[in-house]
Amino acid sequence: MTEETPVLDGRRSIASNTILSLLSQIAGAVFTAALTIFLTRRLGSHGYGILALALGVFGLALLPSDFGVSYALARFVADHRDDRPRLLNVIADGLRLKFLAGVVVSALLFALASPIAGWYHLPALTWPIRGVSIALFGQSMMFVNSVFTAVGRVDLQMRTVLIEGAVQCAAAIGLVLAGAGVTGAAFGWGIGYVSGAVATIVLLVRLLGPQILPRAARFGADARRISGYAGVLLIVEGAFSIFNQIDVFIIGAFLGASSVGIFSAPVQMIVFLSYPGLAIASGVAPRLSRVSEGGPNARAFAVGVRVMLIVQSAIAALVLGWAGLMVHVGLGSRFGGSVDVLRALAPFVFLNGLGALVSISANYLGEASSRLPVALCTVAINLALDLILVPRLGVLGGAAGTDVAYLLYAPAHLCICQRVLRIDLRPAALTFLRAGLAGALMTGVLFYFGDSIVLSRIPRTALGGALGIGIFVLTLYLSGEVTGADLRAARGVVRLRRRPIPAARRGGARR
């Protein structure tokens, strides 16, 4: 690389980006959790069910509005992040594609709000859908913050998440308290995402310069490459979006809005539990580019899989043992039926973090076409099982369909990554067994001590939690899964995170 070709400065290590991504997810979770707790109590199961249906429509429309561009853009940015002129051209073409798709789909959803509400025989659904149509454009543009992950600047992505979360929470709560109800909550979503989109563009310009902003409507040379890969990803991620929302629509059709609320509220809690997987993917996946210098970092991927199996085993154990505590504290007494739903989704919780890591990694490896049959089969399985089980088992039927479908999704994506990276999965299988044993023992302890929130029994519940986590860690140590070297490495990561970035990397550095 020549002296005249500047390199993007300030990139952080895999460990640092993983930590920053996790902090970003946690920060966003705090705002989302606060908003969810407020809305479930203020709107009740019926009102929250209407909002969940509007957000379900939003989720289905999000992928066409993104058109797969965000994931494709991140992949090509990672490929060219050491070639600044090419990098700027790629981002400019990506922004053109994003804006065009976002405007068209958002306007279409706004216009179709009334017919969609009529299909559910819920006139009250019309304006919430129009509110989330604004959120649709905002989040679609905000998805461009995937560029921050691709160039190793997750700290900037964290800023956009904080801005979006704070504004969304304040706007939605303020509008609901002002008497706007479900519609106010939906428009609060829109205000938050538009604010996040503005913050994303501003930070991108500050990082890379105003050259990233399109100066003409005409697409550049990279638009074809981005849109070609995005087209495949649109189908893949669209299928996964349908997978995420299909339970809501089928439960709404068979059982009504209140049942949608009972099912959707714990699913929203599970979204928080997938953050470790997304954080690790943010650190590992951009290093898997097959055309960058040195090729894909297979070792980092293998370590990421191992860490995910351990972390998700602990999280699944908490869900099984403390489902009642999570629901009663997070959602309130009117969502008692959500306890069984949350426990029934424990297999999905275990695989969800791993699924995030391996699916995003497959995108960066350029394997979108290999993901296509897996995604379509996953949706087909979930749809078929929901249609069979929801009329018979109620909301638990939706949970069962999700669990079984994801048992295909996550392992199949792991196999795709293994085929490309040629890593040995036997150590991961051993980790799965050890972490599974530790999780089972932890679950047993939590069940024994209970999850009561009655004042006199809170100390017993807290003691059970502490003992459960202790037994989990001890089991991993005695089985040889976690060693002294692992603990020393973890302490080293923490020390690394505390160090300031050297002055040579803060500005002006060139390769």
N, C-alpha and C positions, 0 to 999 in steps of 0.2 A: 504494500500500500504506500502510496507516495505521500510526501509531506504536504502536497496541495489538497489532499483528500482528508478533511477533518473527521475525526472519530467522535461519536457521541460520548461525552464525558459523564462522570459521576455514576456509572453503573455499579450496582451493589452485588454482593455475593448471593449464592442460592439461599444460604441460611438467613442472611439479612432480609432478602426479599420475602422469604417465607414468613418470617416473624412479622414484618411490616404488613404483609397481606392478612395474616391472622388478626393483627391489631385492627386493621381496616374492617374486617368482617365483624369483629367484636363490637367496634364502635357503631357500625351500621345496625348490628343486632340490638344494641341498647335502645336506639331510637325506634326500631321496628317493634321490639318487645313492648316498649312503653305505649306505642300507638295501638298495638293489638290488644293489650290489657285494657286500655281506655275504651276502645271501640266495642269489645265484646261486652263490657259492663254497661256501656251507654246505649248501645243499639239492641242488645239482646240477641238470641239465636236467630230470630226471623230477620231482623235488620242486618245483622252481620252476614246472614245467608244471602241476602240480596247483594250486599257489597261483594261477597265472595263470587257470586255469579258474574258481576260486572268485571271483577278482576280475572275471572276465568276467560271471559271474552277477550280481555286485554292480553292475557297470556297467549292465547291462540293467534291474535293479530300481531304480536310482537315480532315473531319470526319473519312474516312477510315484510314488515316495516324495516326490519334489519336486513333482510334478504341474504343473510349469511355473511354479509360484508365484514362485520366486526371480527369474526373468527378468521376469515380469509386475510383481512388486513393485518391482523396480529401475526399471522404466519409469515407473510412476505416482509413485514417490518423486521421480524427476527432474522430473516434471511439476509437482509441488506443493512442491518443496523451499523455496520462498520464502513458503509459507503454513503456518506451524508447526502450528496446530490441525488442519488437514486432513492434514498430514504424519503426525502422531501417530496419527490414526485409521486411515490407510492401513496403517501399520506394524503396528498392533494386529490388524487384520483379517488381514494377511498372516501373522502369527505363529500365529493360530488355525488357518488353513488348513494351514500347514506342519506343525504339531504333529499334527493329525489324520491327514494323509496319511502322515507319517513313521511313526507308531506302527502303523498298519494294515499297511502294506507290509512293514515290518521284521518284524513278528510272523508274517506270512504266509510270508516267506522262511525264517525259522527253522523253521517247521513243515514246509516242503517240502524241507528240505535232504536228507533221506534219499532220497526219490524222485528228486531231480535227480542225486544221486551214483549211484543205481542205473541211471539212463539211460545214464551213461557207463561203467558197470561198474567204478566206482572207489569202493569203500566208504571209502577214505581221504579222499574229498572231502567227506564229510558234515559233520564238525566244522569244517573251514575255512569252509564256507558258513555255518554257524551263527555263526562268529566275525565274518564280514563282514556278517552281518545286523545286528549291533550297530553296526558301522562305518556301515552304511547309515543308521540313524537319526541318528547323530552328524553325518555329512556333510550329510544332508538339512537338519538344523537349522543347521549351520554355513554353508550356502549363503545364509543371511540376511545374511551379511557383504557381499552385493552392495549392500546399502543404503549402506555406507560409500563405495563407488564412486559411487553415484548422487548422494550429497550432497557429493562432492568431498573426502572424508576417507580417501583410500587409505592414509594412514599407520596408521590404526586397523585396517584390513584386514590390513596387514602384520603387526601384532602377533598377530592370531589365527592367521595362517599360521605364524609362528614358534613359537607355543605348540603348535599341532597337530603340526608337523613334529618338534619336539624330543621331545615326549612319545611320539609314534608310533614314532620311531626307537629311543628308549631302551627302550620296552616290548617291541617286536618282537624286538630283538636280545637283550634280557634273557631273554625267554621261550624263544627258540630255543636260546640257550646253556644254559638250564636243562633242555633235553631235550624241549621241547614240539614241536619240529619245525615242519611246515607249519601245524599248528593254532595253535601259539604265535604264528607270524608273523601269522596272520589275526586273532587276538584282540588282538595288538599294534596292528593297524590300527584295531580298534574302540576301544581305549583312547585312541588319539591323536585320533580324530575326535570322540569324546564330549568330550574336554578342549577341543578347538577350538570346539565348540558352546557350551560353558559360557562360554568366554572371549568369544565373539561376543555373547552376550546381556548379559553384564556390561558390556562396552564400549558397547553400544547404550544401555543404561540410563544409564551415566555421561555419554554424549554428549547424549541427548535427554530423559532423565528417566524415571521409573517409569511415566509415563502410557502408554508403548508396550506395557506388559505387559497382556494381556487380563485383565479383571476378571470376566468372565462367559463362559460357553460360547456365548452367542448372538452370531451374526455381525452386524457393523455394516453401514452403507450401502455401504461400499466393497468389501465381500467379493464382490458380484456382478460388479463391474467387473474386479477382480483375477482371479477364477476364470474369467470369460469369456475374457479375453485369455490366461490361463494354459492353458485348454483347447486352444486352437490351438497354443500353444507346446509343450504336452505331446506332441502328435503330431509336431511339427517336430523338437524336441530328442530325442524318443523314437526317431524315424527315424535321427537322427544318432548316437545311442547304439548303435543296432543296427549302423549302419555301422562304428562303432569296434570292435565286438565280434564281428561276424559272421565275420571271418577266423579268429579264435581258435576259435570253435565248429566251423567247417567243417574246419579243420586238425585239431582234436581228434578229430572224427568219422572222418576219412579216414586220418590219419597217426599219432595217438596223442599222449600227454602230452609226450613228449620233443620232438617237433616243435613243439608249442605253445610250449615253453620257448625253442626256437631262434628262433621268430618273435616272440614277445612281448617278449623281452628288448631287442632293438633298437628295437621300437616304443616301449617305455618311455623309451629314450634320446631318441627323437624328440619325446616330450612336452616334454622340457626345451627343445628347440629351437624350440618354438612360443611360448615365453614372451615374446619381443619383441612378437609380434603381440597377445598378451593384454594386455601392458603398454600399448601404444599405444591399444588399444581401451578400456582403463580410463580413459585420459585424454580420448579424443576422443568416444566414443559417448554418454556422459551429456550432452554439449553439443548433441546432435542432437534434443532434444525439440522437437516441432513446436508445442507449446502454451505453451512457456516464453517469457519476455520476450526479444524479438529473434529468435525462431525458431531453426532449426537452423544450426549453424556449419559451412557447407559448405566454407569455406576450410580449416578444421582437418582435415576429412575428406580433402580432396584432398592436403594435405601428408602426412597419415598414410599414405595409399596409396603415395605416392612413397617415403617412408622405408621402408615395408615391402618394396617391391620391391627396394630396394638391400640391406637387411639380409638378406632371405631368399636373395638371390643369393649372398651371401658364405657363408651357412650351408650352402646346398646344395653349394657348391664344396668346403667342408670335408668334408662327408659323402662326396662322391665321391672326393676325394683321400686322405682319412685314415680311411676306414671301418675298415680293418684295425687302425689305431692305437686308434681309439675302442673297438672291440670287445675287443681284447686287454687294454687298460688297464682298461676299465670292467666287462667281464664275465668275463674269464679265458679260458684256453686251451680249456676244454670247450665254448665257444660259437663255435668257428671257423666253423660253418655260418651264423652270424648276419652275417658280413661281407658276403656276397652279398645277403642280405636288406636290410641297411642301404643298400647302394648302389642296389639296385633301387627303394627307396623315396625316392630323391632328388627325383623330380618332386613327390611328396606333401610332402616337406620344404619345397620352394620355395613351394608354394601354401598350406601350412598356416597360416603367420602371417597372410597376406592373408585367408585364409578366416575366421580368428578375428575380424579387424577388421571385415570387411564383414558377417558374420552378426550379430555383436553390435550393430553400428550399425543394421542393419535392424530389430532388436528395439526399439531406442529410437525409431526412426522410426514405430513402430506398424504395421510391414509383416509381421507374423507370418503372415498368411494368404497373402501372396505367396511366402513361403518354403516353404509346404507342398508344392507340386508339385515344387520343386527337391529337397527333402529325400527325398521318396518315390522320385523317379527315381534319385537317387544310391544309395540302398539297393538298388534293383532291379538297377542296373548292377553293383554290387559283388557281390551275391548270385549273379547269373547267371554272371559271369566266374569267381568262386571255384568254383562247382560244375563249371564246364568245365575250369578250369586247374589247380586244386589236385591232382586225381587224376593229371594229366599232368606237371606241373612241380614238384609238391611245394610247399614253403613259398614259393617264388618266385611261384607262381601267386596266392597271397594278396596278395603285394606288387603284382603287376600289376593285380589287381582294384581295389585301393585307389587306385593312381595314376590309372587311367582314370576311375573314379567321381569323384574329386576334381577332375579337369579340367572337369567340369560344375559341381560345387558352388561353387567359389570364384568363377569368372567370372560365373555366374548371379546370385550375391548382389551382386557388384559392379554388375551391370546394374540390379538392384532399387534400390540406393542411388542410382545415377546418375539413374534415372527420377524419383525423389522430389526429389533435391537439384539436379537440372538442371546438373550440372557437366560440363565439357569433359574427356573422357577421352583426347584426343590427347596432352597432355603425359605422361600416365601410360604410354601406349603407347611414347613415345620413351624414357622412363625404363626401361621393360621391355627395350628393345633394348640400351641402353647398359649397364645392369646385367647383362644376359645375356652380353654380350661380355666384361665385366670378370670375371664368374664363370667363363666358359669358359677365359680365360687363366690365372686363378688355379688352376683344376683341373689344367690342363696342367702348371703349375709343380710342384704337389704330387705329381702322378704321376711327374714326372721325378726329383724328389729322393727319392721313396719315403716310406713310413710305418713304417719298421722301428723296433722298440723294442730291438733288440740294442745293447748298451752302446756298442760301437765306432761305430755308425751313428746314434746319437741326435743328435750335432751336425749331421749332414747333414740329418736330418729337421727339426730346429729351424730350420736355415738355409732350407730349402724353405718352411716355414711363414711365416717372416718375409718372404721374397721374394714369396711368393704374395699375402700381404696387401698388401704394398707395391705390387705390380703392379695389384692390384684397385683400390686408391685412386687410383693414378696414371692408370689408364684412365678412371676416372670424372671425374677432373680435366681430362684432355686432351680428353675428349669433350664437356666443358661441363656434365656432369650435376651435378657438385659445384663450386661457385664459392667465391671468397674470402668473399662475403657469407654463404654457408652456414656456413663455418667460424667466422666472427665470431658468427653467431647461436648456434651450438653453444656457443661460449665464454660467451656471454651467459646461456644456460640454466644452465650450470654455476655461474656467479656468482650467478644468481637462487636456485639451490637452496641455496647456502651462506648466504644472508641469513636472519636470523630473521624470524618473522612479526611485523608491527607490533603494538604493544600494543593499538591500537584494534580489531584483528581477533581478538585472543586472548580477548576477553570483553566482553560488554556492548554490542557494536556493534549499531546498529539502522538500518534504512533508512527 
